[in-house]
Structures are given as C-alpha cells and as structure tokens.
Amino acid sequence: MARTASKPSLASSSAAAVLAESADDAAFATTLAKGLVVLEAFRAGATQLGNMELSTLTGIPRPTVARLTHTLAELGYLRYDAERAKYRVGARALRMAHPLLADMQFRQLARPMMQELAQSVRGTVSIGLLDATSMIYVETARSGDVGPHVPDIGMPIPVVMTAMGRAAAATLPAADAAGLERRIAAEDSELWAAFEDKYRAGLAQCASRGFCTCWGEYMASIHAVAAPLFHASETRADLLDQLRHSRLPARAGAAGARDRAAHRSACRQHPHHCRTDGTSRAASQNKKIISARE
C-alpha cells in the first residue's frame, strides 16, 4: 500500500464541506449545519468527545459547540458522561438511519446470496452507497473468520483507495466524476497523489470489464473486487465468470503461496492458533469480495 489512510478531519466531511460552500446562501440554516457537523465529528475512533475536542475538530468556537452539544443532548442525539465530561452519540441518532435502510428493499433480497458467497470465499460481501468522498456500508455478510477488517452498516471507507469506491465513481457522469476528484484532492492532496494512478486504473477497468480489483491498498491483508449492482438497466450477474478469466487465478496462487508460508511460520510459533482445516487464522485474512452500488 502506497500510503496509510490518515484519519479524516471533520473539515472534510459532507456537512462541513457544505457549510463552507454556503456562506452566501441566505436560505441556508447555519446553526443546523453546525449541529450536524458536531454530530459527524463522532466516529469509531472517537466515540467520546468533550467540547474542547469538538471545537478543535470542527473549527467551531467552543461556546457555540457547548450550546450545540447541550441542545443535542436534550434532544437525545447525544449522551453526556458527567464523570468524564464528554459526550457520546445517543440512541436517537440511530433512528435517522432507519428510513433510509428500510427503503432499500434490495438488502433483504440480496442478503441470503451475499451470505452464501461470503461463506464460499471465506471473506466478506458488502453493498455500499457513495457519500461525498466515502462509501458507506448499507449491507454486509461475512464468514466466520474475516480478519482484522470487519465491515459494519454505516461504516465509511475512502473512495480513492478501495475497489468499492472506484466502482461507484465509475458510474458517475463526467462532471460529477471530475467534481469528486477535486474534492478528494482538496481533502488530502498527499493521499490523492499516492493513489491517483491506481484510482484512474480502477475506473478504466470498470469501463472495460464492468468491475475493478484492488490488491492490498486500503489494508495490506485485503484483496477486493467490486462492481456496480445497478448500472442503468444492467446488472453484473456475470462478474464471477469474468473474474475466472482475469488475472485473479494468478494473484490467488501467489497469495496462496504467501498464505502457506505464513501458516507454516505461525504454526511453528503458535501451534494452538492453527485451524483444523490446515490454514492459520492469519492466512484466512487474504480473501475479500465486495459488491458496490452507487
């Protein structure tokens, strides 16, 4: 992997970006936008935040943050921990996702097939939606041993360095695709410089073959393939057949050789970590298939 993804600052999030771009919009509710920016500051690596931390992350003055967090806590969108003087996201925030998920009836239809495929490849199969410069998981199925990266509904991953993101970007009209690239570059110029060539190669692969692959870029142990589930009136039902004639067998063979070497080393050092089917837990982390939807 050319570069480890840096933790995105809140300034790069969707609400903050809109806030910055809407200074001259008389109809824009700035206070509401700032409240959403505060909510977006919470993430898996930052589940408890105080007003000072939120102010630093968002760029919003601390007194304003204090009023916003108090209001959000009164409404149930945040919970206040008096002992730590920090806030957490409240249960009411979860309600906001349900109407969106309930409207995606394809999730229920796809789930059994996704689970079957996940068990077959001993990895994960996921569906995601494009949101600004991220993909958001809306459905995921996993086998029993999926390695260090465990997708979950609502979890974001970057567009630029993932197969899912590139597959979604490949379906955009030219103007929207160019705007997405500008936003990615504006958020993190080093990340864009590191992955621009591979990103464009992924778009070209989607255009020519209907899917794209990504080998250890987002995380070294993850090898992924992604395709739009819906692209106009066409679906990618032939994806796996095409993959059988691609470079995947050669790649899988090389990965298998590495896995077998890792297995032998792991078993020598930690015999109790070896699986009864002859593979180590570390070896089974190198398989992952992701389906992407715009």
Secondary structure by P-SEA (a helix, b strand, c coil): cccccccccccccaaaaaaaacccccccaaaaaaaaaaaaccccccccccaaaaaaaccccaaaaaaaaaaaaaaccbbbccccccccccaaaaaaaaaaaaaccccccaaaaaaaaaaaaccccbbbbbcccbbbbcccccccccccccccccbbbbccccaaaaaaaaaccaaaaaaaaaaaaaacaaaaaacaaaaaaaaaaaaccccccccccccccccbbbbccccccccccaaaaaaaacaaaaaaaaaaaaaaaaaaaaaaacccccccccccccccccbbbbbbcc
